[in-house]
Amino acid sequence: MSPTTRDTGRFDALTADAGILFGADYNPEQWPREVWVDDVALMREAGVNLVTVGVFSWAMIEPEPGAREFGWLDDVLGLLHEAGIGVDLATPTASPPPWLGVRHPETLPVDRDGVRLIAGSRNQFTPASRVYREAALAVTGDLAARYAGHPAVRMWHVGNEFGQLDYGDEAAREFRAWLRARYGTIEALGEAWGTAFWSQRYSDFDEILPPRRMPYLVNPAQSVDFRRYSSDQLRAVFREQRDAIRAAGAAQPITTNFMGVFAHADYRSWADDVDVIADDQYPDQASPTAPADIALVQDLMRSLGGGRPWLLMEQAVSATSWRPHNLPKSPARARLDSLQAVARGADGICFFQWRQSRSGAERFHSALVPHAGADTDVFRGVVRQGADLQRLRPVVGARVQADAAIVFDWASWWASSESAAPTDRLDTVAEITRWHRALWRRGIAVDVVAPTADLTGYRLVLAPHSYVIEQDAAAALTAAVTAGADLVVGPFSGVADANGAVYAERSPALLREVVGVSGEQWCALPDPSVPLVWTDGAEPAAGVSVGTASILGEQLRSEGAHVLARYGAGPLQGRPAITRHPYAAGTAWYLGAVVDDAVLDDVIGRAAASIDRPLAGYDLLPDGLEVVRRGEALFLLNHGDPRRGGEAVEVTVPAGLVDLLTDEVSGEVVAIAPDDVKVLIERQDR
Ligand code: GLA
């Protein structure tokens, strides 16, 4: 197997041996050695089986250029190994020592305004810098050579949360090389970027710069290509460190931690480079929609790995400290968050961090061992989680089967985020999150897929905001409908090609035939909203609103589609807003406006009518209840927060199922307390 190909078997072998992984980032360099001994004892008490070590240890390992101080790390790994605790060993390359930037200022990133960023925080490197890359590879190579065969090391963790942007001269050089490789000739670039506009014609690649501060609006194609380049450049940094670890003989899985729906890295292009998808998740405790919102991220992570188990690499056990206002989680909620990730496919549950720092920028970020020590509700909650996760061993490796898919891709998101559009209020991620919520409320499992994926196995495909649609995506979406799926397309879709050039035809270009409706122009809607009048079946009295549209509508005409709702007032009064079109064996629904939550839920509910639910008889689940089937296990998670008046919910299930968490045998009616979870499975030998 080539070192550049992911090998998912390495992670499967680890979890087959260790069960569900449970642990945290461990930063022993912040503590005296006596604390290490306490740490290891407490880890054992909690059932921790994996800790990520060394993420920010470069200055400890290489206190001056070329030096190597591995003795302390030998001791840490030795202690952990004696206690049977595995190590996810990190390359320390996310935070270079201050001396690197002092000696080589070109390793420091430059922001859009030309400001060079300095040491004193973290992440002060430019991915394009050859000096940085060589220094990072040197320390990675030595680390891997020393520890590749260490029995404590169960996994490798490259860098941390890759996400740096750099607009400096190093980046300019690499961006040009990237553009040369993409376009070949400057004429081809000029065509793709539309440089005839505003006299932007370049005669040589060397004239091109990253999209630094400019007098007025930036060429959107240049901006999107810079995003593509930035993601690819970070990916190259990841890959070369990964390859150095493999070249040193390491056989463990290698990964890095993603950041959910993150704007600066196209994780779908990274997915084949990691042996396991790993993600950091910090749902906001202050948001009532957090459980549904994070479910989308978890579905994305599972889908990036082709449905295979993924790893929740970091989360907070109580409060974060980087938000302006940081609500803590109760121990019960922390447990619920962890079990939600398992329900949606995670085979590992880890946290940032093991012991709460006394100093530094994250001194108020929660940790498994808080400042107040182990005699705390937080730590008792951690011990409980460890025990729960051991009980869930039967779900290791099990899959979530989805009949529904939601379309999301970075290039389209990027192109749609460029300024100077009909509205800057249409947010791709917000729309996808809202559409996904309609499935979450029904317990309908969903994969998050590229529009070019093979969609023919799905019974429902949602395309909430696919701004960029090219021939391959149009063909895939059409094939899904042809095969019998319901396809629901949202507004401002099929607008542009991959360069962000708008199709000079009626919208949604390339999908007109399948949706049976087309638009002449997009139309920002007046605040706060305009009424929609349902016209399907029994007509409400003239002018009676059944919901609203806001932000953006489209001046549509039906080309064969049945009109379900029209605008009741406003600039588009009387025109179609929501349509349905039978096509081949399937049905295409079109939402020509950003409709309110209730209307959206209604339309998606209709389109999803034929999909089997994990709980028979429930079209909509009781408020706050999340239901997921993973393999044979039925997860029932009650997100009704008791601090917000959440209550126990009762549902009917097949009698005689066993709760893996308690061994209790359930009757037909199961009550789930707020913040609690049941994992029901048919009785079997465990
Ligand atoms: C991320 C980072 C950690 C830490 C936490 C704080 O997970 O990887 O180093 O900063 O955020 O929430």
Boltz pocket constraint, residues with backbone or C-beta under 6 A from the ligand:
constraints:
  - pocket:
      binder: B
      contacts: [[A, 160], [A, 161], [A, 280], [A, 282], [A, 314], [A, 315], [A, 320], [A, 321], [A, 322], [A, 352], [A, 362], [A, 365]]
      max_distance: 6.0
